[in-house]
Amino acid sequence: MAASTVVAALTLLVPSAPGYDPWAWLIWGRELAHGGLDTVDGPAFKPLPVFVNTGVWGLAGDGAAPGLWLLIARAGALAGAGLAARLAFRLAGRSWPAGVVAGVGVLLTAGYAWHGAVGNAEGAALAFGVLAVGLALDDRPRPALAAGAALALLRPESWLLLGAYAAWAGRRDRALRPWLAAGAAAVLALWFVPEWLGSGDPWRSGERARVPNAGAPATAPVPALAALRAGLGLPLLPLLLGALAAPGRARIPALLGLAWIAEVALMAQGLGTSGEPRYSLPGAALIAVSGAVGGVGLARRGRAGARSRLAEPDGATGHRLRGGSGPVRRGAARRRPGIGVAALVAVFGVAVGIRAGETLGELRRAADQAELSAALPVAVAAAGGRERVLACGRPATGRYRGPVVAWALRVSRRVVQTPAGGDGAVLRSRVRRGARVEPAAPPGAQLLATSVRWRIEC
């Protein structure tokens, strides 16, 4: 965690800003710190990030709270990759190559870098999930359940698997049962009671999860198949295949990962949730752990086969080359396993190269979003400050920009209209470079201010 925090702090030297969900968590954390909560509008409520951000705002205030949250979220994402590497290292018999491959595989899981860069909770969810699996494999149910409880406050997809493990642990140890009951009650209360108090509807987050973005699996003819295909496409292909070769206990992370992805798919089909690929990220990363162990194991067996054949005298094996009449020569035995190992390394290298290019694209997109967020306070100040902007009436902005505008104006999320309506100030921008400026300017609107990426009109 110390190393992850140091590296995460260094990443803040480049332009950085939270994404859509983290801006909402920051707003709700600020509201809780002032004794209120309004969750009528915005993304699904997640207890752990919101309560952490209550403390973050109390420590840092409006100015530094976004950066402090990014530090925490990015440290969690880096720790998740480190914990995955450590688990693979141990499952492979203290193999450094397996640990390195697993760590790289997690960092290059599709979308992982993006979610870490903008401060989403997927990295922390993976860290708690891998920690829980490792502790469970060490037969340490109490700390495993504690890590699982933290995961349960981030992702409801964990509830089924965690509940099954808790039932098994409670059956083995009767003394755990009161703690398990209290923990389950606390998790449910922290999910539903704040939402009930903040919006009047304890089920609002569940309804919000049923609103798909464009292209989400829920919009496909068969959502379950689309979600399953999206989830299995997240890990690097060689690691997905390598998981098939994982031996013994090393298969357990992959089995849990597959169960997680299957649950996301079934929820998309049966409950109407959006089935977004990011919901499957923890499962995909667990597959990468087993895939690293299995892939490195194949390479080890190839080298062992080469050494055993080289140790035999000429002709000792009695095998003959296809189409030939003599015994296999030691040179041929050396080449065959060597080619196999080289092929494994080459396939992994190609997959890493392709995914690294995609990851750089994700990071560039995060930097573009950071520029958009950084330009907003400049525009608000140039317009005369939040009081002048709010004096125009209820503010409005384009899609995906409601939380950042609400944060900058220090108002509740539902105060900011998306799409525009009424006669208040309109904060217009491109959601990303190349997109059109949204929303449209109202007729006869007066320009209050401009910045690099924003126009404020009233």
SVG drawing of the C-alpha trace seen along z (x, -y; Angstrom):
<svg xmlns="http://www.w3.org/2000/svg" viewBox="-39 -39 63 86">
<polyline fill="none" stroke="black" stroke-width="0.4" points="0.0,0.0 2.9,-2.4 4.4,-1.8 1.0,-2.1 0.4,-5.4 3.7,-6.8 3.2,-5.8 -0.4,-7.1 0.9,-10.5 3.3,-10.7 0.5,-10.2 -1.1,-13.4 1.7,-15.3 -0.1,-15.0 -3.5,-16.6 -6.0,-14.6 -9.7,-14.9 -12.4,-12.6 -15.0,-11.0 -18.8,-11.1 -19.4,-8.8 -16.6,-10.2 -17.8,-13.8 -21.2,-12.6 -19.5,-10.8 -17.6,-13.9 -20.8,-16.0 -22.6,-13.5 -19.6,-13.3 -19.6,-17.1 -23.4,-17.1 -23.0,-14.4 -20.2,-16.5 -22.8,-19.3 -25.4,-17.0 -27.5,-16.5 -27.8,-14.2 -29.6,-14.5 -29.3,-11.5 -32.4,-12.2 -30.2,-12.6 -26.9,-11.1 -25.3,-7.6 -26.0,-4.7 -25.1,-5.3 -22.0,-3.3 -21.6,-3.4 -17.8,-3.0 -16.7,-5.7 -19.4,-8.2 -18.4,-7.7 -14.7,-7.9 -15.3,-11.1 -17.1,-12.5 -13.8,-12.3 -11.9,-13.4 -13.9,-16.6 -13.6,-17.2 -9.8,-16.9 -9.3,-18.8 -12.3,-21.0 -13.4,-21.8 -9.9,-22.7 -8.0,-19.5 -10.8,-16.9 -10.8,-15.8 -7.1,-15.2 -7.1,-13.4 -9.9,-11.1 -7.9,-10.4 -4.9,-9.5 -6.9,-7.0 -8.6,-5.5 -5.4,-5.2 -3.5,-3.7 -6.3,-1.1 -6.1,-0.3 -2.3,0.1 -2.6,2.2 -5.1,4.4 -2.6,5.2 0.1,5.8 -2.1,8.1 -3.0,10.1 0.7,10.4 1.4,11.6 -1.4,14.2 -0.1,15.6 3.4,15.6 2.3,17.8 -0.1,20.1 2.7,20.8 5.2,21.9 6.9,18.5 7.4,17.9 8.4,14.3 7.5,14.6 4.0,15.7 3.7,12.7 4.9,10.2 2.7,11.6 -0.4,11.4 0.4,7.9 0.9,6.7 -2.2,8.7 -4.4,6.9 -3.0,3.4 -3.8,4.2 -7.3,5.6 -9.5,3.6 -10.7,0.5 -8.7,0.9 -6.4,-2.0 -9.3,-4.3 -11.2,-3.5 -8.1,-4.0 -7.3,-7.3 -10.7,-8.9 -11.1,-7.6 -13.8,-4.9 -14.1,-2.2 -13.2,0.8 -9.5,0.8 -10.4,0.9 -13.0,3.6 -10.4,5.7 -7.9,5.1 -10.5,6.2 -11.6,9.1 -8.1,10.5 -7.3,10.0 -10.4,11.9 -9.6,14.8 -6.0,15.0 -7.0,15.0 -9.7,17.6 -7.2,19.9 -4.9,19.5 -7.9,20.7 -8.2,17.3 -12.0,16.8 -12.3,13.8 -10.0,11.4 -11.2,12.8 -14.8,12.0 -13.7,8.5 -12.1,7.9 -15.3,9.3 -17.5,6.9 -15.5,4.0 -15.9,5.4 -19.7,5.8 -19.9,2.0 -18.5,1.4 -20.1,4.0 -23.4,5.8 -22.3,8.5 -20.1,9.8 -23.1,10.6 -23.9,14.0 -20.3,15.4 -19.6,13.7 -22.8,15.1 -21.9,18.6 -18.5,18.3 -20.0,16.8 -22.5,19.6 -19.7,22.1 -17.5,20.3 -20.4,20.0 -21.1,23.7 -17.5,24.4 -17.2,21.9 -20.4,21.2 -18.7,18.3 -18.7,16.4 -22.5,16.5 -23.4,13.4 -20.7,11.4 -22.0,12.7 -25.5,11.6 -24.4,8.2 -22.2,7.8 -24.9,8.7 -27.3,6.3 -24.7,3.5 -24.0,4.0 -27.7,3.9 -28.3,0.9 -25.4,-1.1 -26.6,-0.5 -30.3,-1.2 -30.8,-3.6 -28.8,-6.5 -30.4,-6.2 -33.8,-6.1 -33.0,-9.3 -31.4,-11.0 -34.0,-10.4 -37.0,-8.9 -36.6,-5.7 -34.3,-2.9 -34.4,-1.2 -33.3,-4.2 -29.8,-2.9 -31.2,0.4 -33.4,-1.5 -30.4,-3.6 -28.4,-0.4 -31.1,0.5 -30.5,-2.6 -28.0,-1.5 -25.5,-3.7 -25.4,-3.5 -24.0,-0.1 -24.3,1.5 -25.1,5.3 -28.6,4.5 -29.4,3.0 -28.5,6.2 -31.1,8.8 -29.8,11.2 -28.2,9.2 -26.8,12.2 -24.7,13.3 -23.6,9.7 -22.5,9.2 -20.7,12.6 -18.9,11.8 -17.9,8.3 -16.7,9.8 -14.6,12.5 -13.1,10.0 -11.6,8.0 -8.6,10.1 -5.7,10.6 -6.5,13.5 -3.3,15.6 -4.3,15.3 -7.8,16.3 -6.4,19.4 -3.7,19.9 -6.4,20.2 -7.4,23.5 -3.9,24.9 -3.8,23.7 -3.3,26.6 -5.1,27.4 -5.8,24.4 -4.5,22.0 -7.8,22.6 -9.9,21.2 -9.4,17.5 -10.5,18.2 -13.5,20.2 -14.6,17.3 -13.9,14.8 -16.0,16.8 -18.8,17.0 -18.6,13.3 -18.9,12.6 -21.7,15.1 -23.6,13.4 -23.2,10.0 -24.6,11.6 -27.6,13.2 -28.4,9.9 -28.4,8.2 -30.8,10.8 -33.1,11.4 -33.0,8.1 -32.5,5.7 -29.3,4.2 -27.1,2.6 -24.4,5.3 -21.6,2.8 -18.1,4.4 -16.8,2.6 -19.1,4.6 -17.1,7.7 -13.6,6.2 -13.0,7.9 -13.9,11.3 -11.7,10.6 -8.7,9.8 -9.2,13.0 -9.0,14.9 -5.7,13.1 -4.3,14.5 -5.0,18.1 -4.0,17.4 -0.6,16.2 0.0,19.3 -1.2,21.6 0.8,19.9 4.1,19.8 3.5,23.4 3.3,24.4 6.6,22.6 8.2,24.4 7.0,27.8 8.5,27.0 11.9,26.1 11.8,29.2 11.0,31.4 14.0,29.9 16.3,30.6 15.1,34.2 15.6,35.0 19.0,33.4 20.0,35.6 19.2,38.8 21.9,40.4 21.4,40.4 18.7,42.8 17.6,43.5 14.1,42.4 13.4,44.7 11.3,42.0 11.8,41.4 11.2,38.2 8.1,38.3 9.1,39.7 12.6,40.5 14.4,43.7 16.7,42.6 16.2,41.6 15.5,38.1 18.6,36.0 19.4,33.9 19.3,30.8 15.8,31.5 14.7,32.1 16.3,28.7 14.5,26.9 11.0,28.2 10.4,27.2 12.3,23.9 10.0,23.1 7.0,23.8 8.3,21.4 9.2,18.8 5.7,19.0 4.1,18.5 6.2,15.5 5.5,14.1 1.8,14.5 1.8,12.8 4.0,10.0 1.7,9.4 -1.3,9.3 0.5,6.9 1.5,4.6 -2.0,4.4 -3.6,3.8 -0.9,1.3 -1.9,-0.8 -5.5,-0.7 -4.5,-1.6 -2.6,-4.7 -5.8,-5.7 -7.7,-5.4 -5.2,-7.5 -5.3,-10.2 -9.1,-10.2 -8.7,-10.7 -6.3,-13.6 -8.8,-15.2 -11.5,-14.9 -9.1,-16.4 -8.6,-19.4 -12.4,-19.8 -12.9,-19.7 -9.9,-22.1 -11.3,-24.7 -14.7,-24.9 -13.7,-26.9 -11.8,-29.3 -15.0,-30.0 -17.1,-30.3 -14.7,-32.8 -14.7,-34.8 -18.5,-34.8 -18.5,-36.6 -18.4,-33.6 -21.0,-31.0 -23.4,-33.7 -23.5,-35.5 -24.1,-32.2 -26.8,-31.0 -28.5,-34.4 -29.5,-33.6 -31.7,-30.8 -31.4,-27.0 -28.1,-26.1 -28.0,-23.6 -25.3,-21.7 -24.8,-18.8 -24.9,-15.1 -22.3,-13.5 -21.3,-17.0 -23.9,-17.4 -21.8,-16.3 -18.8,-18.4 -20.9,-21.5 -22.7,-20.8 -19.4,-20.5 -18.0,-23.7 -21.1,-25.6 -21.4,-24.0 -25.0,-22.9 -26.9,-19.6 -26.7,-17.5 -30.4,-17.8 -30.2,-21.6 -28.2,-21.2 -30.4,-20.4 -29.4,-17.9 -30.6,-18.5 -31.1,-22.2 -34.4,-23.7 -35.8,-26.9 -34.1,-30.2 -31.0,-29.8 -27.4,-29.9 -26.2,-27.3 -22.7,-25.9 -21.8,-24.7 -18.8,-22.5 -17.7,-19.6 -17.8,-16.4 -14.7,-15.3 -12.5,-16.7 -14.3,-16.4 -17.8,-16.2 -20.3,-19.0 -20.8,-21.7 -23.8,-20.9 -26.3,-22.0 -27.6,-24.5 -27.5,-28.1 -30.9,-29.6 -32.3,-32.3 -31.0,-35.7 -28.6,-34.4 -25.9,-36.8 -22.3,-35.4 -21.0,-35.7 -17.6,-34.0 -15.5,-31.6 -12.5,-29.4 -10.5,-26.8 -13.4,-24.4 -16.5,-26.2 -18.9,-28.9 -21.3,-30.2 -24.4,-32.0 -27.3,-33.5"/>
</svg>
